[in-house]
């Protein structure tokens, strides 16, 4: 498999981890769009929400719990933060491994995009 996130998981590529356990890894995005931009990635390879299904419910829960943990650890809850999951090419998903963007450190507008 030629998945960059699986290579990071397996130690084949470096990453600056903010959090990691057996189910989720959180590391800085190499191309940040906010002062604080982390990727929250399940260690299980799931291409996108479209492929998650009920069997991945625990992985999805762990994704959100890790985002909450890092946001609180770094103090983002005071001024707010944004969690984004892009699904498919038209939505901006570049790496076809489910992941959440955790963004903070500036004001975000609505609607996004």
ABEGO torsion letter per residue (X at the ends): XABAAAAAAAGABBBBBABBBAABBBBBBABBABABBBBBBBABBBABAAAAEAAAAAAAAAAAAAAAAAAAAAGAAAAEBBBBBBBEAAAGBABBBBBBBBBBGBBBBOBBX
